[in-house]
Amino acid sequence: MARRRFFAVFLVAVLLALAGCSGTTTDATPETTIDATTLTDTSTATTTTSTTPIETPTTSPTSPNGTLSVHYLNVGQGSATLIVGPTGETMLVDSGDWRDDGEIVLDYLHRHDIDRIDYLLTSHADADHIGGHAAVIEYFETEGEGVGAVYDPGITSTSQTYDRYLDAIETHDVTLYETRAGDTIPFEDVDAQVLAPPKEFLANGDRNENSLVVRLGFGQSSFLLPGDGETSSEEYLRSEYSSALNVTVLATGHHGSASSTGEAFLDTTAPQIAVISSAYDSQYGHPDEAVLQRLADRSIPTYWTGVHGTIRVTTNGTALTISTQSEAPTAPLALRDGSAIIPESDEPLQVRTTVAVTGAMAIPDGGTPTATATATEATTELPTESGELAIAEIHEDAQGTERENLNDEYVVFENTGGEALDLSGWTVEDEADHTYTFPDGFSLDPGAEVTLHTGSGSDTATDLYWNSENPIWNNGGDTVFVHDDSGELVLEEAYN
């Protein structure tokens, strides 16, 4: 399917002429769509022609470097998902409800030291999905490192929220792409594919049914973000991709509405984990009991922003580490037994469990490769220490100006076991998903210590360097997470 790249000023003029201004925040089903001139410059996006068949989703390299983190933000009755890639590139899919004007999303991005959005995706033009778009663009274009590009399915709205979104694109000259099935977003080291909508819109151009549907592949793990797609969208995806639609983590469509996440769609996607984004007291009754029953019938552990708060799923390609703000049931029919957590909550994320990706080859510490079992069998409570690797010291407050003395910010690790510990491929992370990977061949002898400095230097047997240009460890409190090379959490230590 074709992607059309165009200059933002030209496109916005077209959109505004089509959409008009209704003087209301209520979104109505549009009768118009984006139309623009094709340009040949495709330096920031992959383009296919309209005669090229849609590629089936693929899996990225089986042994990727680093981690991929997907944050399902608790924005109440709306949707916003932040993705942080292994190289630090960022993608934001939707930005919450118009009533918040991006405040919840921007606060979360600030707390996690996000200074740029490389890819801003609009699943569709409803105001509970693009409510913070204008504020996000304005902030990052004036106070941050900018917005790389915006991706939009091309169906307009007459809401003031949509007008402000277009105005922000025009004001800051942000590149805007009309995006369709078959397009690939150039997310570094992540396989980011657009699966829908097709070139010819579904269901007479209904906005929900023509949501951008994005699949993210990283190693043997995968994530599906279907927007507010309902029956027509799900039928299209199943007929177009069939078994290739299988994913590890599924965001339920349309906030858990009964018209989405159907029986056949669940059977085709066969997720190990499901995530629902909606308010605890949703005026629409989301998530619908019928959806919860479908998930329960398939024994799919389910996380709901209404009771779990913001949900972060981090993967190294073979295992998932799931963190939430609040501990709550994950059995679908027991979700409402959990307590409500408000969108404005600043409760820190805490690791709840790890899940091995079905069919992935995980290497247990000191063991040999074994095929993992199903999600239910593989889900275990994580230990808080490894029994071998320990933290001897956390020195989070560097002397003087931190940015000028980054090597005085450090963590000291000690091997408390009786045998040498091979740390090749192990990772160290903070609560903001900054990730350091131990170099290949690095081993720590029994009783030995190694200091991981935040700044730059030459690695030795006793000193390693993160090579970060900014402080990592929060002086006001943070958590050190260490995962082994199979993605299992082996060490977690918080400090205040």
N, C-alpha and C positions, 0 to 999 in steps of 0.2 A: 504494500500500500504506500501511497506517496506521502511524503512529508513536504510541506511547503514552508520554506524559511522566508521571512520578510522583515523589513525594517519596522520597528515598533510604532513609529509615528504614523506611517501609512496605515498600518493595521488598525490602530486605535481609532483613527478617523473613520474607517469603514465600520468598525464595531459600534461606535457611538451613533453613527447615522442609522444603523440597523436597530440598535437596542432602544435608543431614546431614553428618556428619564421619566419614570412613572410617578416620582414624588412619594413613593412608598417603599417600605422594606420587605414587602411581600413579593416572593418570586412567583412568576406566572410561567406557564409553559410557553416557550418561545416559538415564533414562526420563522425565525431567521437563523442563519448560521454564518460563521466566518467564511469569507472568500477573499483570497489574496493572490498576488502574483508570485510565481515560483522564481526563486533566485538560485544561482549556481553555487554560491558560497555555502559550503557545508562543513566548515572547519570545526564546528563544535557539536555536530550531530551526524549520526549515520543515516543515510537516505537510501530508500529503495524505490523502484519505479512501480507504477500502478499495475504493471503486468507481472510483477514478481510474486510468486506464491508466498503466503505468510509462512514464516519459519516456525516450526514447533519449538517450544521452550527447550533450552539446553541447560546443562549443568556446567558451572565453571570448573576450573581445574580442581582435581580431587585433593590436592595438598596446597591450598592457598596460604599465603603469608598473612599474619595478623588476624584480626577479627572484624566481623560485621555486627553492628549493633542497631537494632530496630526498637525505637521508643514509641509506644502507643500512649500518647499524652491524654491525661484526664482533663478534658475540656468540657465536661458536662454533656449536654445534648448536642453533640457535634462530633467532628473528627479532625485529628491532626496527628501525623506520624512523622517523626524525625528519624532519618537513617544516617548513621555515621559509618563510612567505609573504612577499609583497612589502611588507606593512605591519608585519612583525615578529610576526604571530600564529604560533602553533606548534601542530603536530599530532604526536602520538606514536602510532604504530600498533604495538602490542605492545611488550614490554619485556625480551625475552630469557628465558633458562632459569632455572628455580627455584634451581638450584645456586649461581648468582651473586647471587641476591637483589637484583637491580637495580644492583649495584655498577658493572658495566661501563657501563651506560646512564647512570647518574647521574654517573659520572666524565666521560663525554663531554659531557653537558649542562653540567656545571660548566666544563669547558675552553672551551666555546663560549658562555659567558655567558648561558645560557638560565635565566631566573628564573621562568617560568610556562609551564604546559602548558594551552593553551586548549581543546584537544580530545584526549582520551585514548581511543583506539579499541582494543577487544578484538576481534581477528579471530575468535577462538574460545577456549574455556576450557582448552586444553591447556597444561601447565605449562611447556613450552619457549617459549610465547608470552606468558604472563602472569606469568612468574617474578619480574619486578621491579615489578609493578603496585602492590602494597602499599607497597613502599619509595618508589616515585615519588610516590604520593599523600601518604604521610606526610611526605616531605621538602618538597614544594612547598606543602603546607598548613600546615606549621609553620615552615619557614625561608625559603620562597620566596614567590611572589605567587599561589600557589594553582593548582588544577586547575579549569578552566571547567566541563567536563562530561565524563561517560564514556558511550561508545556501545558497546553489547553486543548480539550477535545473539539472546541469550535462552536458550541451551541450557546447562544447569548442569553442574557436575562435582562429584564427591565428594572431590576432593583437598584437602589442607591448604592448598596454594597458592591455590586458589580461595576457600577460606574466609577466608584472610587478606586477600585482595583485597576481598571483600565487607565484612569487618570494617572495613577502612580507609575504604571509602565511607561506612559507617554512622557511624563515629567522627567523621569530618570533614564529614558532611552534604553530600557532593558529589552533584550532580544526576546521575542515571543514566537513560539512554534505552534502551529496547528498540528495536532498529533493524532495518529491513527494506528490501528493494529498493524503490526509488522515493523514499526519503528523501534529503534534501539537507542536508549539514552546512554551517552558515553561515560557512565559512572566508573571511575578508575578501579580496576581489579574486581568489579562486580558485574555479573551478567544481568543487566536491567532491560527487560523487554516489555513493550507495550502490546497487550493481547487484544484490547478492544478500546474504543468502538471500531467497527469496520468502516471502510470508505463510505458505503451507503448506510446511513444511520438506521438504527433499529427502531421499531415501535413508533413510527411517524415522528421521529426526532425527540422523543421523550428524554428529558435531561437525565433522570435516574438511570434509565436503561442504556444510555450512551455514556456512562461514566468511563473515564480512563481506568483501565484495569492493568495493573503493573505486576510483573513477576520478577522477583529478585533471586538470583542464584548465586551461591557462594559455597564452593566445595560441593559437598553432597547435601547441603541444606538449601531450602528454598522458602520463599515467602510470597503470598498472594494478597494483593491489596485491591479489592473489587469495587471500591467506592460504594455508591448506592445502587449498584446493579441489581435487578430483580429477575423475574422469570425469563424475559426475552434475552437479557444479557447472559444469564447462566446457560440457557439453551444454546446460544451462539458459541459460547466458550467450549461447551462439551462437544458440539458437533465439529468445531474447527480444530480442536486440539486433542480430544479424546484422552487417552491415558497419560499423555504428556503433561496434562494439567495437574498431575499429582504433586502435592507440595507438603512441606514439613509444617509450616505455620500458616493458618488461614485466618484473615480478618473477616469476620462474618459481614455479609453485605447489608447495607442500609440499617446499620445500628442494631442488628438482630431482629429486623422486621420479619413477620410471618411470610411475606412475599419473597424473601431471599433465603439463601442457604437451604435450598430444597433438598429433598431426599436424594435425587439423582446427582445433584451437584456435589453433595457430600461424599457420595460413593465414588465419584470420579476423582475428586481432589484428594480424598483419603488423608486428611491432615492428622498429624500427631497432636497438635496443639491448636486451639481456637482462641481468638481474642475478640471481645465485643466492646465497642466504644459507644456508650450512651450514658445518659444521666441516671442516677439511682432512682429518682422520682420522675422518670420520663413521662411527659404528658401523653405520649403515644403508646405507653406500655412496653417500651423496649427494655430488655429483650423479650420477645414474645415467648409464651410458654411452649408453643409448638416448636419453635427453633430449639429451645433448651431440651425438649424431649428428643428431637432428632439427634442432637449432640450426645445426649445420655444414652440413646439406643446404640450408639457406636463407641461408647466409653471414651469420648474425647475430652481430656482435661481442658477446662475452659477458664479463661481469665476475663474479668469484666472490670472496666475502669470505674464503674459505679461503686464497687466494693474493694477492689485491689488498688485503686488509684492508678497512677501512671505505671505502665508495664514495660520493662525493658527485656528484650530477648537478645542475647549476645551469642554468636556462634563462631567457632574456628573452622567450620566446614564439616565437622563430624559430630559435634555435640552442641547442645543449647544450654545456656545458663540463663535462668529466668529470675528476674528481680522485680519486686513490686514495692509500693509504698506501704501497703497494709497486708497483713496476713488474713486470708479469707478462704472459704472452701473453693475447690476447683471442680467438684462434681457438678455438672450443669444444673441439675434440679435442686442443688443445695446452695446455689449462688446467692439467692435472696436471704439466706440465713446470715450472710455477712453484714457488717455494719457499713453504713454509707460513709464515704470519704469525699470531702468537698473538693472541687477542682482547684481552689486556691491553696490547698494544703502544701506545705513545704516539707512534709515528712521525707526523710531520705529514703532512697531505694535500698532495699535489702535483698540479698540473694536468698531465694526460697528453695530452689531445686535445680538439678541438672538432668537433662534428657539426652540420651544418645540418639543420633539420627538413625532411623530404621535403615538397615542394610549397610550402614557405614562401618568401616573397619577402624575400631578404636583400639589403641595400644595401652592397656593398663600399666601403671607404674611397676616396672620390673617384670612385666609379663610379655606375652606374645600376642600378635594381632588376633582378635576374635570378632566375629560378626555380632552386632548388637541385636537386641531383641526389640519388641514393640515398645511404644511410648509408655504404656502402663507398666510394663515389666522393668523398663529402664529408669523410671523416675524414682530417685532416691533423695533423701535428705542429705545435704552436703556436710562434710566435716568442717570444723573450724580450724584445724591444724593438720599438717601432714604427718607428724611424727618424726620427720627427718629434716625438712626445711623449716626454719623458724626465723622470726624477725627479731634481731638483737637490738635494733634502734631505729627510730623514725625521727629524722631531723628536718622538720617541715619549714622551720623559720630560719632562712639564711641570714647571716649577719649583714647589716647595712641594707643597701638597695638590692632587693632580691634579683631583679632582672640583670643586674651587673655582677652578681655573685651566685650564679645558678648551681655551681658545683658544691656550694655549701648547703644546698638542699639535697638530702639523700636518704636512702633506706639501706640499712645493713642487714644482710641475710646470713644465716649461719646453718651449717649442716650439723644437726645434732645427732645424726645416726652413726652407725659403725662402719658404713661403706661409702665409697665415693658416690656422689649423686650427679648424674648426667642431666643438666638443665637445658640441653639443646631444644629450641623451639618452645620452651616454657614462656609464659607471658606474665607481665605485671601490669595491673590496671588500677586506675583510681575511679571514683564515683562518676566522673565526667567522661569515662571511656577513653581517656588517653592510654595508649598501649605501648609497652616496651616488650620486645622479644629477645630472649637470651640468644646469643650467637651459636651457630652450629659448633659442636665440639667442646662447648664450655662445660667443665666439670668442677664440682666443689668437693674437696677432700673431707673426710670426717673431721669435725671440729673446726674446719676452716670457715672464714668469713669473707664475704665480698660486699663491697659498697657500690650501690647503684646511684650515681650522681645524675642530677637532672640535666646539667649542661653538657658541654662537648669535651672530648679528650681522646686519648688512645687507650683502648681496652688493655687491661693486664689481668693476671690471675686474681688480684685483690680489688681492682677498681674497674667498674664498667660505667659507660656513659650513655644516657638516654638521647643525647644530641637534640634536646628540645631548646627552642628559642624563648620559651616562656616558663614560668614556674608551673609545677605539676601539683604539688601537695598543698591543700588548702590549710592555711594557718588556723582557721576557725574549726577545723575538724574534717576528717575524711576517712576513707577506708582503703586499705591495701588489699587487692585481690591477686592471687597467684593461681594460674591454671597450668596444668601440665600440657604436654604436646598432644594429648588426645582431647583437650578441652575440659577436663575434669577440674573442678575447683579444689585445690589442695591446701590453700592457706588463705585465711581472711582475718584481718586485724583492723579494728577501727580505733581511732584516737580522737580526742576532743581538744 
